[in-house]
Amino acid sequence: MPHNTKLRSIIKAVSYRIVIIILDFTLIYLLTKKTSLALGFLIVSNLYSTFIYFIYERAWNKIKWGSKS
């Protein structure tokens, strides 16, 4: 199995975050009915979450366990 490129990891991280942004906004808005609260949460949580996911993804690329050569 070939290693993923950094660009592939970035694209995966960004596309994943887009899905989560939509789900998080919808849930927070439905619970609070406050757009500003939902947007504020999204900005803070997605900035650090995207960065952490990228690091996580790159770390897993270095782990050989469970992959076939």
PDB file of N, H, CA, C and O in Angstrom:
ATOM      1  N   MET A   1       0.855  -1.178   0.000  1.00  0.00           N
ATOM      2  CA  MET A   1       0.000   0.000   0.000  1.00  0.00           C
ATOM      3  C   MET A   1       0.900   1.240   0.000  1.00  0.00           C
ATOM      4  O   MET A   1       1.745   1.380   0.884  1.00  0.00           O
ATOM      5  N   PRO A   2       0.736   2.129  -0.963  1.00  0.00           N
ATOM      6  CA  PRO A   2       1.578   3.324  -1.004  1.00  0.00           C
ATOM      7  C   PRO A   2       1.196   4.316   0.092  1.00  0.00           C
ATOM      8  O   PRO A   2       0.053   4.364   0.548  1.00  0.00           O
ATOM      9  N   HIS A   3       2.191   5.103   0.500  1.00  0.00           N
ATOM     10  H   HIS A   3       3.119   5.063   0.130  1.00  0.00           H
ATOM     11  CA  HIS A   3       1.925   6.152   1.498  1.00  0.00           C
ATOM     12  C   HIS A   3       1.156   7.292   0.846  1.00  0.00           C
ATOM     13  O   HIS A   3       1.346   7.597  -0.331  1.00  0.00           O
ATOM     14  N   ASN A   4       0.296   7.905   1.622  1.00  0.00           N
ATOM     15  H   ASN A   4       0.142   7.657   2.578  1.00  0.00           H
ATOM     16  CA  ASN A   4      -0.441   9.071   1.149  1.00  0.00           C
ATOM     17  C   ASN A   4       0.482  10.283   1.123  1.00  0.00           C
ATOM     18  O   ASN A   4       1.375  10.416   1.960  1.00  0.00           O
ATOM     19  N   THR A   5       0.256  11.155   0.163  1.00  0.00           N
ATOM     20  H   THR A   5      -0.470  11.047  -0.516  1.00  0.00           H
ATOM     21  CA  THR A   5       1.015  12.399   0.111  1.00  0.00           C
ATOM     22  C   THR A   5       0.470  13.379   1.141  1.00  0.00           C
ATOM     23  O   THR A   5      -0.631  13.200   1.663  1.00  0.00           O
ATOM     24  N   LYS A   6       1.245  14.406   1.424  1.00  0.00           N
ATOM     25  H   LYS A   6       2.139  14.551   1.000  1.00  0.00           H
ATOM     26  CA  LYS A   6       0.777  15.439   2.356  1.00  0.00           C
ATOM     27  C   LYS A   6      -0.450  16.140   1.787  1.00  0.00           C
ATOM     28  O   LYS A   6      -1.373  16.474   2.530  1.00  0.00           O
ATOM     29  N   LEU A   7      -0.469  16.367   0.471  1.00  0.00           N
ATOM     30  H   LEU A   7       0.281  16.096  -0.133  1.00  0.00           H
ATOM     31  CA  LEU A   7      -1.629  17.020  -0.151  1.00  0.00           C
ATOM     32  C   LEU A   7      -2.887  16.181   0.033  1.00  0.00           C
ATOM     33  O   LEU A   7      -3.952  16.720   0.331  1.00  0.00           O
ATOM     34  N   ARG A   8      -2.775  14.869  -0.141  1.00  0.00           N
ATOM     35  H   ARG A   8      -1.909  14.431  -0.383  1.00  0.00           H
ATOM     36  CA  ARG A   8      -3.931  13.991   0.065  1.00  0.00           C
ATOM     37  C   ARG A   8      -4.436  14.095   1.503  1.00  0.00           C
ATOM     38  O   ARG A   8      -5.643  14.152   1.739  1.00  0.00           O
ATOM     39  N   SER A   9      -3.513  14.120   2.456  1.00  0.00           N
ATOM     40  H   SER A   9      -2.533  14.074   2.264  1.00  0.00           H
ATOM     41  CA  SER A   9      -3.903  14.250   3.867  1.00  0.00           C
ATOM     42  C   SER A   9      -4.601  15.579   4.122  1.00  0.00           C
ATOM     43  O   SER A   9      -5.571  15.638   4.878  1.00  0.00           O
ATOM     44  N   ILE A  10      -4.115  16.635   3.498  1.00  0.00           N
ATOM     45  H   ILE A  10      -3.327  16.587   2.883  1.00  0.00           H
ATOM     46  CA  ILE A  10      -4.748  17.952   3.656  1.00  0.00           C
ATOM     47  C   ILE A  10      -6.157  17.931   3.081  1.00  0.00           C
ATOM     48  O   ILE A  10      -7.091  18.407   3.725  1.00  0.00           O
ATOM     49  N   ILE A  11      -6.325  17.387   1.879  1.00  0.00           N
ATOM     50  H   ILE A  11      -5.566  17.001   1.355  1.00  0.00           H
ATOM     51  CA  ILE A  11      -7.646  17.320   1.245  1.00  0.00           C
ATOM     52  C   ILE A  11      -8.602  16.482   2.084  1.00  0.00           C
ATOM     53  O   ILE A  11      -9.763  16.854   2.253  1.00  0.00           O
ATOM     54  N   LYS A  12      -8.133  15.363   2.608  1.00  0.00           N
ATOM     55  H   LYS A  12      -7.190  15.060   2.471  1.00  0.00           H
ATOM     56  CA  LYS A  12      -8.980  14.522   3.465  1.00  0.00           C
ATOM     57  C   LYS A  12      -9.391  15.272   4.728  1.00  0.00           C
ATOM     58  O   LYS A  12     -10.550  15.216   5.139  1.00  0.00           O
ATOM     59  N   ALA A  13      -8.442  15.972   5.340  1.00  0.00           N
ATOM     60  H   ALA A  13      -7.500  16.018   5.006  1.00  0.00           H
ATOM     61  CA  ALA A  13      -8.739  16.712   6.567  1.00  0.00           C
ATOM     62  C   ALA A  13      -9.753  17.819   6.314  1.00  0.00           C
ATOM     63  O   ALA A  13     -10.687  17.996   7.097  1.00  0.00           O
ATOM     64  N   VAL A  14      -9.577  18.562   5.231  1.00  0.00           N
ATOM     65  H   VAL A  14      -8.819  18.418   4.595  1.00  0.00           H
ATOM     66  CA  VAL A  14     -10.483  19.677   4.925  1.00  0.00           C
ATOM     67  C   VAL A  14     -11.880  19.163   4.589  1.00  0.00           C
ATOM     68  O   VAL A  14     -12.870  19.709   5.075  1.00  0.00           O
ATOM     69  N   SER A  15     -11.971  18.123   3.767  1.00  0.00           N
ATOM     70  H   SER A  15     -11.167  17.680   3.372  1.00  0.00           H
ATOM     71  CA  SER A  15     -13.296  17.607   3.393  1.00  0.00           C
ATOM     72  C   SER A  15     -14.021  17.016   4.606  1.00  0.00           C
ATOM     73  O   SER A  15     -15.236  17.159   4.735  1.00  0.00           O
ATOM     74  N   TYR A  16     -13.285  16.365   5.479  1.00  0.00           N
ATOM     75  H   TYR A  16     -12.297  16.249   5.374  1.00  0.00           H
ATOM     76  CA  TYR A  16     -13.875  15.829   6.704  1.00  0.00           C
ATOM     77  C   TYR A  16     -14.411  16.966   7.569  1.00  0.00           C
ATOM     78  O   TYR A  16     -15.514  16.875   8.109  1.00  0.00           O
ATOM     79  N   ARG A  17     -13.623  18.041   7.699  1.00  0.00           N
ATOM     80  H   ARG A  17     -12.728  18.114   7.260  1.00  0.00           H
ATOM     81  CA  ARG A  17     -14.052  19.160   8.526  1.00  0.00           C
ATOM     82  C   ARG A  17     -15.288  19.837   7.961  1.00  0.00           C
ATOM     83  O   ARG A  17     -16.128  20.313   8.725  1.00  0.00           O
ATOM     84  N   ILE A  18     -15.420  19.893   6.652  1.00  0.00           N
ATOM     85  H   ILE A  18     -14.738  19.507   6.031  1.00  0.00           H
ATOM     86  CA  ILE A  18     -16.618  20.493   6.053  1.00  0.00           C
ATOM     87  C   ILE A  18     -17.862  19.739   6.483  1.00  0.00           C
ATOM     88  O   ILE A  18     -18.868  20.348   6.845  1.00  0.00           O
ATOM     89  N   VAL A  19     -17.796  18.426   6.446  1.00  0.00           N
ATOM     90  H   VAL A  19     -16.979  17.932   6.152  1.00  0.00           H
ATOM     91  CA  VAL A  19     -18.939  17.612   6.891  1.00  0.00           C
ATOM     92  C   VAL A  19     -19.233  17.872   8.367  1.00  0.00           C
ATOM     93  O   VAL A  19     -20.391  18.056   8.744  1.00  0.00           O
ATOM     94  N   ILE A  20     -18.203  17.888   9.197  1.00  0.00           N
ATOM     95  H   ILE A  20     -17.263  17.738   8.890  1.00  0.00           H
ATOM     96  CA  ILE A  20     -18.390  18.109  10.631  1.00  0.00           C
ATOM     97  C   ILE A  20     -18.914  19.513  10.915  1.00  0.00           C
ATOM     98  O   ILE A  20     -19.738  19.691  11.812  1.00  0.00           O
ATOM     99  N   ILE A  21     -18.451  20.510  10.168  1.00  0.00           N
ATOM    100  H   ILE A  21     -17.781  20.366   9.439  1.00  0.00           H
ATOM    101  CA  ILE A  21     -18.942  21.876  10.341  1.00  0.00           C
ATOM    102  C   ILE A  21     -20.446  21.927  10.122  1.00  0.00           C
ATOM    103  O   ILE A  21     -21.172  22.526  10.916  1.00  0.00           O
ATOM    104  N   ILE A  22     -20.910  21.309   9.061  1.00  0.00           N
ATOM    105  H   ILE A  22     -20.320  20.823   8.416  1.00  0.00           H
ATOM    106  CA  ILE A  22     -22.344  21.302   8.756  1.00  0.00           C
ATOM    107  C   ILE A  22     -23.129  20.614   9.868  1.00  0.00           C
ATOM    108  O   ILE A  22     -24.157  21.120  10.315  1.00  0.00           O
ATOM    109  N   LEU A  23     -22.641  19.463  10.309  1.00  0.00           N
ATOM    110  H   LEU A  23     -21.806  19.052   9.945  1.00  0.00           H
ATOM    111  CA  LEU A  23     -23.337  18.723  11.371  1.00  0.00           C
ATOM    112  C   LEU A  23     -23.323  19.493  12.692  1.00  0.00           C
ATOM    113  O   LEU A  23     -24.349  19.590  13.365  1.00  0.00           O
ATOM    114  N   ASP A  24     -22.163  20.038  13.063  1.00  0.00           N
ATOM    115  H   ASP A  24     -21.330  19.959  12.516  1.00  0.00           H
ATOM    116  CA  ASP A  24     -22.068  20.784  14.320  1.00  0.00           C
ATOM    117  C   ASP A  24     -22.958  22.028  14.314  1.00  0.00           C
ATOM    118  O   ASP A  24     -23.682  22.286  15.276  1.00  0.00           O
ATOM    119  N   PHE A  25     -22.899  22.793  13.227  1.00  0.00           N
ATOM    120  H   PHE A  25     -22.312  22.583  12.446  1.00  0.00           H
ATOM    121  CA  PHE A  25     -23.724  23.998  13.155  1.00  0.00           C
ATOM    122  C   PHE A  25     -25.204  23.643  13.295  1.00  0.00           C
ATOM    123  O   PHE A  25     -25.936  24.277  14.054  1.00  0.00           O
ATOM    124  N   THR A  26     -25.628  22.631  12.559  1.00  0.00           N
ATOM    125  H   THR A  26     -25.033  22.115  11.942  1.00  0.00           H
ATOM    126  CA  THR A  26     -27.032  22.222  12.594  1.00  0.00           C
ATOM    127  C   THR A  26     -27.455  21.828  14.002  1.00  0.00           C
ATOM    128  O   THR A  26     -28.501  22.265  14.482  1.00  0.00           O
ATOM    129  N   LEU A  27     -26.653  21.009  14.660  1.00  0.00           N
ATOM    130  H   LEU A  27     -25.804  20.654  14.270  1.00  0.00           H
ATOM    131  CA  LEU A  27     -27.007  20.550  16.003  1.00  0.00           C
ATOM    132  C   LEU A  27     -27.028  21.708  17.003  1.00  0.00           C
ATOM    133  O   LEU A  27     -27.979  21.846  17.772  1.00  0.00           O
ATOM    134  N   ILE A  28     -25.989  22.535  16.996  1.00  0.00           N
ATOM    135  H   ILE A  28     -25.216  22.423  16.371  1.00  0.00           H
ATOM    136  CA  ILE A  28     -25.934  23.643  17.953  1.00  0.00           C
ATOM    137  C   ILE A  28     -27.060  24.636  17.704  1.00  0.00           C
ATOM    138  O   ILE A  28     -27.675  25.136  18.646  1.00  0.00           O
ATOM    139  N   TYR A  29     -27.326  24.919  16.442  1.00  0.00           N
ATOM    140  H   TYR A  29     -26.826  24.514  15.677  1.00  0.00           H
ATOM    141  CA  TYR A  29     -28.416  25.849  16.133  1.00  0.00           C
ATOM    142  C   TYR A  29     -29.766  25.272  16.577  1.00  0.00           C
ATOM    143  O   TYR A  29     -30.586  25.989  17.149  1.00  0.00           O
ATOM    144  N   LEU A  30     -29.996  23.986  16.318  1.00  0.00           N
ATOM    145  H   LEU A  30     -29.329  23.403  15.853  1.00  0.00           H
ATOM    146  CA  LEU A  30     -31.265  23.366  16.726  1.00  0.00           C
ATOM    147  C   LEU A  30     -31.437  23.382  18.248  1.00  0.00           C
ATOM    148  O   LEU A  30     -32.552  23.529  18.749  1.00  0.00           O
ATOM    149  N   LEU A  31     -30.334  23.230  18.974  1.00  0.00           N
ATOM    150  H   LEU A  31     -29.428  23.111  18.566  1.00  0.00           H
ATOM    151  CA  LEU A  31     -30.410  23.215  20.434  1.00  0.00           C
ATOM    152  C   LEU A  31     -30.552  24.608  21.029  1.00  0.00           C
ATOM    153  O   LEU A  31     -31.233  24.780  22.040  1.00  0.00           O
ATOM    154  N   THR A  32     -29.916  25.612  20.415  1.00  0.00           N
ATOM    155  H   THR A  32     -29.363  25.473  19.594  1.00  0.00           H
ATOM    156  CA  THR A  32     -29.898  26.944  21.020  1.00  0.00           C
ATOM    157  C   THR A  32     -30.722  27.991  20.276  1.00  0.00           C
ATOM    158  O   THR A  32     -31.122  28.998  20.860  1.00  0.00           O
ATOM    159  N   LYS A  33     -30.976  27.756  18.991  1.00  0.00           N
ATOM    160  H   LYS A  33     -30.651  26.938  18.516  1.00  0.00           H
ATOM    161  CA  LYS A  33     -31.653  28.735  18.116  1.00  0.00           C
ATOM    162  C   LYS A  33     -30.865  30.039  18.020  1.00  0.00           C
ATOM    163  O   LYS A  33     -31.442  31.094  17.755  1.00  0.00           O
ATOM    164  N   LYS A  34     -29.534  29.971  18.236  1.00  0.00           N
ATOM    165  H   LYS A  34     -29.066  29.114  18.451  1.00  0.00           H
ATOM    166  CA  LYS A  34     -28.677  31.154  18.187  1.00  0.00           C
ATOM    167  C   LYS A  34     -27.589  30.944  17.149  1.00  0.00           C
ATOM    168  O   LYS A  34     -26.675  30.140  17.333  1.00  0.00           O
ATOM    169  N   THR A  35     -27.704  31.676  16.066  1.00  0.00           N
ATOM    170  H   THR A  35     -28.447  32.329  15.916  1.00  0.00           H
ATOM    171  CA  THR A  35     -26.733  31.571  14.976  1.00  0.00           C
ATOM    172  C   THR A  35     -25.343  31.997  15.435  1.00  0.00           C
ATOM    173  O   THR A  35     -24.357  31.336  15.109  1.00  0.00           O
ATOM    174  N   SER A  36     -25.254  33.092  16.186  1.00  0.00           N
ATOM    175  H   SER A  36     -26.055  33.628  16.450  1.00  0.00           H
ATOM    176  CA  SER A  36     -23.942  33.588  16.615  1.00  0.00           C
ATOM    177  C   SER A  36     -23.231  32.586  17.523  1.00  0.00           C
ATOM    178  O   SER A  36     -22.013  32.433  17.425  1.00  0.00           O
ATOM    179  N   LEU A  37     -23.944  31.917  18.382  1.00  0.00           N
ATOM    180  H   LEU A  37     -24.933  32.041  18.461  1.00  0.00           H
ATOM    181  CA  LEU A  37     -23.344  30.905  19.250  1.00  0.00           C
ATOM    182  C   LEU A  37     -22.841  29.729  18.424  1.00  0.00           C
ATOM    183  O   LEU A  37     -21.734  29.241  18.649  1.00  0.00           O
ATOM    184  N   ALA A  38     -23.637  29.278  17.482  1.00  0.00           N
ATOM    185  H   ALA A  38     -24.536  29.675  17.299  1.00  0.00           H
ATOM    186  CA  ALA A  38     -23.240  28.159  16.627  1.00  0.00           C
ATOM    187  C   ALA A  38     -22.008  28.516  15.797  1.00  0.00           C
ATOM    188  O   ALA A  38     -21.088  27.707  15.671  1.00  0.00           O
ATOM    189  N   LEU A  39     -21.987  29.719  15.233  1.00  0.00           N
ATOM    190  H   LEU A  39     -22.733  30.376  15.336  1.00  0.00           H
ATOM    191  CA  LEU A  39     -20.835  30.147  14.438  1.00  0.00           C
ATOM    192  C   LEU A  39     -19.573  30.300  15.288  1.00  0.00           C
ATOM    193  O   LEU A  39     -18.486  29.908  14.864  1.00  0.00           O
ATOM    194  N   GLY A  40     -19.716  30.860  16.469  1.00  0.00           N
ATOM    195  H   GLY A  40     -20.599  31.178  16.814  1.00  0.00           H
ATOM    196  CA  GLY A  40     -18.574  31.012  17.368  1.00  0.00           C
ATOM    197  C   GLY A  40     -17.965  29.681  17.741  1.00  0.00           C
ATOM    198  O   GLY A  40     -16.745  29.522  17.730  1.00  0.00           O
ATOM    199  N   PHE A  41     -18.808  28.733  18.070  1.00  0.00           N
ATOM    200  H   PHE A  41     -19.799  28.862  18.079  1.00  0.00           H
ATOM    201  CA  PHE A  41     -18.327  27.392  18.388  1.00  0.00           C
ATOM    202  C   PHE A  41     -17.590  26.790  17.201  1.00  0.00           C
ATOM    203  O   PHE A  41     -16.519  26.204  17.361  1.00  0.00           O
ATOM    204  N   LEU A  42     -18.159  26.932  16.021  1.00  0.00           N
ATOM    205  H   LEU A  42     -19.029  27.408  15.891  1.00  0.00           H
ATOM    206  CA  LEU A  42     -17.548  26.348  14.825  1.00  0.00           C
ATOM    207  C   LEU A  42     -16.172  26.930  14.542  1.00  0.00           C
ATOM    208  O   LEU A  42     -15.245  26.194  14.203  1.00  0.00           O
ATOM    209  N   ILE A  43     -16.035  28.217  14.674  1.00  0.00           N
ATOM    210  H   ILE A  43     -16.788  28.814  14.949  1.00  0.00           H
ATOM    211  CA  ILE A  43     -14.750  28.853  14.391  1.00  0.00           C
ATOM    212  C   ILE A  43     -13.665  28.313  15.320  1.00  0.00           C
ATOM    213  O   ILE A  43     -12.594  27.912  14.865  1.00  0.00           O
ATOM    214  N   VAL A  44     -13.941  28.305  16.595  1.00  0.00           N
ATOM    215  H   VAL A  44     -14.811  28.631  16.965  1.00  0.00           H
ATOM    216  CA  VAL A  44     -12.941  27.859  17.568  1.00  0.00           C
ATOM    217  C   VAL A  44     -12.650  26.366  17.421  1.00  0.00           C
ATOM    218  O   VAL A  44     -11.489  25.971  17.317  1.00  0.00           O
ATOM    219  N   SER A  45     -13.667  25.556  17.410  1.00  0.00           N
ATOM    220  H   SER A  45     -14.611  25.877  17.495  1.00  0.00           H
ATOM    221  CA  SER A  45     -13.450  24.113  17.400  1.00  0.00           C
ATOM    222  C   SER A  45     -12.823  23.622  16.099  1.00  0.00           C
ATOM    223  O   SER A  45     -12.027  22.684  16.120  1.00  0.00           O
ATOM    224  N   ASN A  46     -13.161  24.226  14.988  1.00  0.00           N
ATOM    225  H   ASN A  46     -13.808  24.988  14.971  1.00  0.00           H
ATOM    226  CA  ASN A  46     -12.636  23.736  13.719  1.00  0.00           C
ATOM    227  C   ASN A  46     -11.224  24.187  13.418  1.00  0.00           C
ATOM    228  O   ASN A  46     -10.507  23.512  12.680  1.00  0.00           O
ATOM    229  N   LEU A  47     -10.814  25.296  13.964  1.00  0.00           N
ATOM    230  H   LEU A  47     -11.396  25.845  14.564  1.00  0.00           H
ATOM    231  CA  LEU A  47      -9.425  25.708  13.772  1.00  0.00           C
ATOM    232  C   LEU A  47      -8.474  24.700  14.402  1.00  0.00           C
ATOM    233  O   LEU A  47      -7.539  24.235  13.750  1.00  0.00           O
ATOM    234  N   TYR A  48      -8.707  24.363  15.659  1.00  0.00           N
ATOM    235  H   TYR A  48      -9.466  24.741  16.188  1.00  0.00           H
ATOM    236  CA  TYR A  48      -7.788  23.421  16.290  1.00  0.00           C
ATOM    237  C   TYR A  48      -8.041  21.977  15.859  1.00  0.00           C
ATOM    238  O   TYR A  48      -7.094  21.195  15.780  1.00  0.00           O
ATOM    239  N   SER A  49      -9.270  21.608  15.582  1.00  0.00           N
ATOM    240  H   SER A  49     -10.039  22.243  15.646  1.00  0.00           H
ATOM    241  CA  SER A  49      -9.569  20.229  15.185  1.00  0.00           C
ATOM    242  C   SER A  49      -8.948  19.851  13.845  1.00  0.00           C
ATOM    243  O   SER A  49      -8.465  18.730  13.685  1.00  0.00           O
ATOM    244  N   THR A  50      -8.955  20.759  12.892  1.00  0.00           N
ATOM    245  H   THR A  50      -9.348  21.669  13.022  1.00  0.00           H
ATOM    246  CA  THR A  50      -8.380  20.472  11.579  1.00  0.00           C
ATOM    247  C   THR A  50      -6.876  20.260  11.703  1.00  0.00           C
ATOM    248  O   THR A  50      -6.324  19.342  11.097  1.00  0.00           O
ATOM    249  N   PHE A  51      -6.226  21.095  12.474  1.00  0.00           N
ATOM    250  H   PHE A  51      -6.674  21.841  12.966  1.00  0.00           H
ATOM    251  CA  PHE A  51      -4.790  20.955  12.679  1.00  0.00           C
ATOM    252  C   PHE A  51      -4.459  19.630  13.372  1.00  0.00           C
ATOM    253  O   PHE A  51      -3.531  18.933  12.961  1.00  0.00           O
ATOM    254  N   ILE A  52      -5.195  19.286  14.398  1.00  0.00           N
ATOM    255  H   ILE A  52      -5.948  19.852  14.732  1.00  0.00           H
ATOM    256  CA  ILE A  52      -4.962  18.041  15.129  1.00  0.00           C
ATOM    257  C   ILE A  52      -5.222  16.832  14.238  1.00  0.00           C
ATOM    258  O   ILE A  52      -4.469  15.860  14.300  1.00  0.00           O
ATOM    259  N   TYR A  53      -6.264  16.862  13.411  1.00  0.00           N
ATOM    260  H   TYR A  53      -6.876  17.652  13.361  1.00  0.00           H
ATOM    261  CA  TYR A  53      -6.552  15.745  12.514  1.00  0.00           C
ATOM    262  C   TYR A  53      -5.420  15.548  11.510  1.00  0.00           C
ATOM    263  O   TYR A  53      -5.053  14.409  11.219  1.00  0.00           O
ATOM    264  N   PHE A  54      -4.863  16.628  10.976  1.00  0.00           N
ATOM    265  H   PHE A  54      -5.161  17.553  11.212  1.00  0.00           H
ATOM    266  CA  PHE A  54      -3.761  16.522  10.030  1.00  0.00           C
ATOM    267  C   PHE A  54      -2.574  15.813  10.685  1.00  0.00           C
ATOM    268  O   PHE A  54      -1.982  14.914  10.088  1.00  0.00           O
ATOM    269  N   ILE A  55      -2.229  16.209  11.895  1.00  0.00           N
ATOM    270  H   ILE A  55      -2.710  16.940  12.381  1.00  0.00           H
ATOM    271  CA  ILE A  55      -1.129  15.568  12.615  1.00  0.00           C
ATOM    272  C   ILE A  55      -1.441  14.095  12.860  1.00  0.00           C
ATOM    273  O   ILE A  55      -0.572  13.243  12.675  1.00  0.00           O
ATOM    274  N   TYR A  56      -2.637  13.792  13.263  1.00  0.00           N
ATOM    275  H   TYR A  56      -3.343  14.484  13.414  1.00  0.00           H
ATOM    276  CA  TYR A  56      -3.089  12.418  13.513  1.00  0.00           C
ATOM    277  C   TYR A  56      -2.963  11.567  12.252  1.00  0.00           C
ATOM    278  O   TYR A  56      -2.454  10.447  12.297  1.00  0.00           O
ATOM    279  N   GLU A  57      -3.430  12.106  11.131  1.00  0.00           N
ATOM    280  H   GLU A  57      -3.843  13.016  11.094  1.00  0.00           H
ATOM    281  CA  GLU A  57      -3.367  11.400   9.857  1.00  0.00           C
ATOM    282  C   GLU A  57      -1.924  11.119   9.456  1.00  0.00           C
ATOM    283  O   GLU A  57      -1.605  10.013   9.021  1.00  0.00           O
ATOM    284  N   ARG A  58      -1.055  12.106   9.600  1.00  0.00           N
ATOM    285  H   ARG A  58      -1.314  13.005   9.954  1.00  0.00           H
ATOM    286  CA  ARG A  58       0.352  11.918   9.239  1.00  0.00           C
ATOM    287  C   ARG A  58       1.018  10.900  10.158  1.00  0.00           C
ATOM    288  O   ARG A  58       1.856  10.121   9.705  1.00  0.00           O
ATOM    289  N   ALA A  59       0.665  10.893  11.420  1.00  0.00           N
ATOM    290  H   ALA A  59      -0.016  11.526  11.788  1.00  0.00           H
ATOM    291  CA  ALA A  59       1.222   9.919  12.359  1.00  0.00           C
ATOM    292  C   ALA A  59       0.819   8.505  11.959  1.00  0.00           C
ATOM    293  O   ALA A  59       1.646   7.594  11.996  1.00  0.00           O
ATOM    294  N   TRP A  60      -0.436   8.311  11.579  1.00  0.00           N
ATOM    295  H   TRP A  60      -1.108   9.050  11.549  1.00  0.00           H
ATOM    296  CA  TRP A  60      -0.892   6.990  11.172  1.00  0.00           C
ATOM    297  C   TRP A  60      -0.197   6.512   9.899  1.00  0.00           C
ATOM    298  O   TRP A  60      -0.052   5.306   9.698  1.00  0.00           O
ATOM    299  N   ASN A  61       0.227   7.416   9.052  1.00  0.00           N
ATOM    300  H   ASN A  61       0.109   8.395   9.216  1.00  0.00           H
ATOM    301  CA  ASN A  61       0.974   7.010   7.855  1.00  0.00           C
ATOM    302  C   ASN A  61       2.317   6.390   8.210  1.00  0.00           C
ATOM    303  O   ASN A  61       2.877   5.644   7.405  1.00  0.00           O
ATOM    304  N   LYS A  62       2.841   6.675   9.378  1.00  0.00           N
ATOM    305  H   LYS A  62       2.387   7.280  10.031  1.00  0.00           H
ATOM    306  CA  LYS A  62       4.117   6.126   9.815  1.00  0.00           C
ATOM    307  C   LYS A  62       3.965   4.769  10.518  1.00  0.00           C
ATOM    308  O   LYS A  62       4.954   4.068  10.733  1.00  0.00           O
ATOM    309  N   ILE A  63       2.756   4.408  10.867  1.00  0.00           N
ATOM    310  H   ILE A  63       1.952   4.977  10.693  1.00  0.00           H
ATOM    311  CA  ILE A  63       2.496   3.155  11.584  1.00  0.00           C
ATOM    312  C   ILE A  63       2.263   2.055  10.552  1.00  0.00           C
ATOM    313  O   ILE A  63       1.385   2.173   9.697  1.00  0.00           O
ATOM    314  N   LYS A  64       3.038   1.007  10.634  1.00  0.00           N
ATOM    315  H   LYS A  64       3.751   0.910  11.328  1.00  0.00           H
ATOM    316  CA  LYS A  64       2.930  -0.089   9.664  1.00  0.00           C
ATOM    317  C   LYS A  64       1.861  -1.127  10.046  1.00  0.00           C
ATOM    318  O   LYS A  64       1.416  -1.901   9.198  1.00  0.00           O
ATOM    319  N   TRP A  65       1.462  -1.142  11.295  1.00  0.00           N
ATOM    320  H   TRP A  65       1.824  -0.514  11.984  1.00  0.00           H
ATOM    321  CA  TRP A  65       0.522  -2.149  11.788  1.00  0.00           C
ATOM    322  C   TRP A  65      -0.767  -2.123  10.985  1.00  0.00           C
ATOM    323  O   TRP A  65      -1.338  -1.058  10.750  1.00  0.00           O
ATOM    324  N   GLY A  66      -1.223  -3.295  10.566  1.00  0.00           N
ATOM    325  H   GLY A  66      -0.759  -4.159  10.758  1.00  0.00           H
ATOM    326  CA  GLY A  66      -2.503  -3.420   9.879  1.00  0.00           C
ATOM    327  C   GLY A  66      -2.480  -3.115   8.397  1.00  0.00           C
ATOM    328  O   GLY A  66      -3.518  -3.209   7.741  1.00  0.00           O
ATOM    329  N   SER A  67      -1.330  -2.754   7.846  1.00  0.00           N
ATOM    330  H   SER A  67      -0.488  -2.678   8.379  1.00  0.00           H
ATOM    331  CA  SER A  67      -1.274  -2.473   6.409  1.00  0.00           C
ATOM    332  C   SER A  67      -0.530  -3.600   5.696  1.00  0.00           C
ATOM    333  O   SER A  67       0.342  -4.247   6.276  1.00  0.00           O
ATOM    334  N   LYS A  68      -0.878  -3.819   4.459  1.00  0.00           N
ATOM    335  H   LYS A  68      -1.586  -3.293   3.988  1.00  0.00           H
ATOM    336  CA  LYS A  68      -0.231  -4.858   3.661  1.00  0.00           C
ATOM    337  C   LYS A  68       0.757  -4.205   2.704  1.00  0.00           C
ATOM    338  O   LYS A  68       0.504  -3.130   2.159  1.00  0.00           O
ATOM    339  N   SER A  69       1.863  -4.866   2.517  1.00  0.00           N
ATOM    340  H   SER A  69       2.068  -5.739   2.960  1.00  0.00           H
ATOM    341  CA  SER A  69       2.890  -4.332   1.615  1.00  0.00           C
ATOM    342  C   SER A  69       2.650  -4.743   0.186  1.00  0.00           C
ATOM    343  O   SER A  69       3.423  -4.377  -0.699  1.00  0.00           O
TER     344      SER A  69
END
